[in-house]
Each structure stands twice: as C-alpha cells, then as structure tokens.
Amino acid sequence: MGVEKGKILIDTFEELCRAPEKGRILVGRVEELLRTEIIYLVDNIDLVKKLRNWGITFSLWPVHFTTSCCGCEIGATSGPRFDAERFGVLPFFSPRQCNLLIIEGTLTRKMGKAARIVFEQMPEPKFVIAMGACALDGGIFWNSYNIVRPHEILPVDIFIPGCPPRPEAVIQSVFMLQDKIKRRLNIGEWNQGQWTNR
C-alpha cells in the first residue's frame, strides 16, 4: 500500500474496506479488485454458488434462430403438448437477453457466420445445443461444399441425434444441460475460458 498526497493505493480487499474510514480517496485498480473479489465470493461460498446456479439452470432462454427443418421440432417442444416453459425454457427474439443457442439442423456457411455473430452477442454464461443429424455430421448433406459443422465454429455443449429429433429428446437435452450447470458452472472458470469445449 502506498500513500501519496492524501490518496491511498489499494492492493487488497481489506485495505479497500478500511480506506473510507481514514477519509482518503481510492486510486488504483479498484474496479478490477472488486470484480475479482466478487467472483471469488460467488464461486467459493457454497450457498451463493448454489443459488446462482439454480437461477441460471431454470432460466435457459434460447434465441429464436431457426436454420433448418429441425425448427419444427423446436416449435412442437414449445407447444402445449410438451410445454418447455415449465422447465424454464422460454424462447426470446433478441440474442442480448438469451443464454442458449440451439442450432437446428443444417448450418450453411452463410448461416454459420450469422450464428457466430448471434453467439457473440449473447451474455455470459452462454450455452449451445446442436440438434439433428445434419448438425452432428452433415446428415444427408455430408459431402456438400457449403455445410459447416456447428462444433467447428461454436463451443457445443450438448448434441441431439436424430432426423428429426423428437421433442422429448430436446427436453432431455435441456435436462442434461441443467444438470451440467448445477454440477460444474464456476464464474471464475468461465471468465478464464476454461468452461468452453469441455
């Protein structure tokens, strides 16, 4: 800790807490220090971590991004028979409020660029589900010049096989993603890039 003309340079969280009592101005990496301390507290206090993971688990909002024929199955999943909203999956239209990207079938090069832009606009933590045989290995378009596999451009968390996959499979993949979030999501790991491609 260094003092210069009534200013105090902050190095630890304890110094940050004591500085206003001494009537000094805070100078230095205060925002960075607070951010790292908050991440430490959220990741290491078990009750806060469980509460945060519970909130993320039951607020998986997929962006409305239909790329192929598997979009009909997403529509059926959101419909009254399967009602995915009761599991916390509520489709939204803006990627800035969504945290789940579902790649529905074939992804062409042109739509691959759009999917990447949508993924980058989503807030952290964000997740990706790839559904259908075309998303896994190209399906009937396996030897096409214009097809991109989603795992080549996005960090895919869950793959759903089938052509087309049933709504039950989509709901099961949501359950698998929720279970993964409950067990493994640490914000500190996410910020350091350790959560992707696991």
C-alpha positions in Angstrom: 0.0 0.0 0.0 1.4 3.4 -1.0 0.3 6.8 0.2 0.7 10.0 -1.9 -0.8 13.4 -1.1 -3.9 12.1 0.6 -4.5 9.3 -1.9 -4.3 5.7 -1.0 -3.3 2.9 -3.4 -5.4 -0.2 -2.8 -3.8 -3.7 -3.1 -6.1 -5.9 -1.0 -9.8 -6.1 -0.2 -9.1 -5.4 3.5 -7.4 -2.1 2.6 -10.3 -1.3 0.4 -12.7 -1.7 3.3 -10.6 0.5 5.7 -9.8 3.3 3.2 -13.1 5.3 3.6 -12.7 5.4 7.4 -9.4 7.2 7.0 -11.0 9.9 4.8 -8.8 9.1 1.8 -9.6 8.9 -1.9 -9.4 5.5 -3.6 -7.0 5.3 -6.5 -5.8 2.3 -8.5 -7.4 -0.9 -9.8 -10.5 -0.6 -7.5 -13.0 -1.9 -10.1 -10.7 -4.8 -11.1 -10.2 -5.7 -7.4 -13.9 -5.6 -6.7 -14.7 -7.8 -9.7 -12.2 -10.4 -8.7 -13.4 -10.4 -5.1 -17.0 -10.8 -6.1 -16.1 -13.7 -8.4 -14.1 -15.3 -5.6 -17.0 -14.9 -3.2 -19.7 -16.2 -5.6 -17.5 -19.2 -6.6 -16.4 -20.1 -3.0 -19.5 -19.5 -0.8 -21.5 -22.7 -1.4 -24.9 -21.2 -0.7 -24.4 -18.3 -3.1 -23.0 -20.6 -5.8 -26.0 -23.0 -5.5 -28.4 -20.1 -5.6 -26.7 -18.6 -8.7 -26.6 -22.0 -10.5 -30.3 -22.6 -9.6 -31.2 -19.3 -11.2 -29.2 -20.0 -14.4 -30.5 -23.6 -14.6 -34.1 -22.6 -14.7 -33.8 -19.5 -17.0 -32.4 -21.0 -20.1 -33.7 -18.8 -22.8 -33.0 -19.9 -26.3 -32.7 -17.3 -29.1 -35.1 -17.8 -31.9 -32.6 -18.9 -34.6 -34.0 -21.4 -37.0 -31.5 -22.7 -39.5 -33.3 -25.8 -40.9 -36.2 -28.2 -40.8 -35.5 -29.2 -37.1 -37.1 -25.9 -36.2 -40.5 -27.6 -36.5 -39.5 -29.8 -33.6 -38.5 -26.8 -31.5 -41.9 -25.4 -32.3 -43.5 -28.7 -31.1 -41.3 -28.6 -27.9 -42.6 -25.1 -27.1 -46.2 -26.1 -27.9 -48.9 -27.1 -25.4 -48.3 -30.8 -25.6 -44.7 -30.7 -24.3 -44.7 -27.1 -22.9 -41.0 -26.5 -22.4 -41.7 -23.3 -20.4 -42.4 -25.3 -17.3 -38.8 -26.4 -17.4 -37.5 -22.8 -17.6 -37.0 -22.7 -21.4 -38.7 -19.6 -22.8 -37.9 -18.6 -26.4 -36.9 -15.0 -26.9 -36.2 -13.0 -30.0 -33.2 -10.9 -29.1 -29.8 -12.5 -28.5 -28.9 -9.9 -25.9 -31.4 -11.4 -23.4 -30.8 -15.1 -24.3 -28.2 -17.5 -23.0 -29.0 -20.6 -25.0 -28.4 -21.1 -28.8 -30.0 -24.1 -30.4 -28.5 -25.0 -33.8 -31.5 -26.7 -35.5 -30.2 -28.9 -38.2 -28.1 -27.9 -41.3 -25.8 -25.0 -40.9 -24.6 -23.4 -44.2 -21.5 -21.2 -44.4 -23.7 -18.1 -44.7 -25.8 -19.0 -41.6 -22.6 -20.1 -39.8 -21.4 -16.6 -39.9 -24.8 -15.4 -38.6 -24.7 -18.0 -35.8 -21.3 -16.8 -34.7 -22.5 -13.2 -34.6 -25.6 -14.2 -32.6 -23.4 -16.3 -30.2 -21.1 -13.3 -29.6 -24.0 -11.0 -28.8 -25.3 -13.3 -26.1 -24.5 -12.5 -22.5 -22.3 -14.8 -20.3 -22.7 -17.6 -19.4 -24.0 -18.9 -22.7 -24.6 -22.4 -23.9 -25.1 -24.2 -27.3 -27.2 -27.2 -28.2 -26.8 -28.8 -31.7 -29.7 -30.9 -32.8 -30.3 -33.2 -35.7 -28.1 -35.5 -37.8 -27.1 -32.5 -40.1 -25.7 -30.6 -37.1 -23.7 -33.7 -35.9 -22.0 -34.8 -39.2 -23.8 -33.2 -42.1 -26.6 -35.8 -42.4 -27.8 -36.1 -46.0 -25.5 -33.2 -46.9 -22.4 -34.9 -45.5 -20.3 -34.3 -48.7 -21.6 -30.8 -49.5 -19.2 -27.9 -50.1 -21.4 -25.4 -48.3 -22.1 -27.1 -44.9 -20.4 -26.2 -41.7 -20.4 -28.5 -38.6 -21.5 -26.4 -35.6 -18.7 -27.7 -33.3 -16.2 -26.2 -35.8 -17.3 -22.6 -35.1 -19.1 -22.8 -31.7 -18.4 -24.5 -28.4 -21.3 -27.0 -28.4 -22.4 -28.3 -25.0 -25.0 -31.0 -26.0 -25.6 -32.9 -29.3 -29.0 -34.3 -30.0 -29.0 -37.2 -32.6 -31.9 -38.0 -34.9 -33.6 -36.9 -38.1 -35.6 -35.2 -36.9 -35.0 -35.5 -33.1 -38.3 -35.8 -31.2 -39.4 -33.0 -28.8 -38.7 -35.5 -25.9 -35.1 -35.5 -27.0 -34.9 -31.8 -26.9 -36.4 -31.7 -23.4 -33.9 -34.4 -22.3 -31.0 -32.3 -23.7 -32.3 -29.3 -21.7 -32.3 -31.6 -18.6 -28.7 -32.7 -19.3 -27.6 -29.1 -19.7 -29.3 -28.1 -16.5 -27.6 -30.9 -14.7 -24.3 -29.9 -16.2 -24.8 -26.3 -15.0 -25.7 -27.4 -11.4 -22.6 -29.5 -11.2 -19.9 -27.6 -12.9 -20.5 -23.9 -13.5 -17.9 -21.6 -11.9 -18.0 -18.0 -13.0 -14.2 -17.7 -12.4 -13.6 -20.6 -14.7 -16.0 -19.1 -17.3 -14.1 -15.8 -17.3 -10.8 -17.5 -17.8 -12.1 -19.5 -20.8 -11.9 -22.9 -19.0 -15.6 -23.7 -19.3 -15.8 -23.9 -23.2 -15.2 -27.2 -25.0 -15.4 -29.4 -22.0 
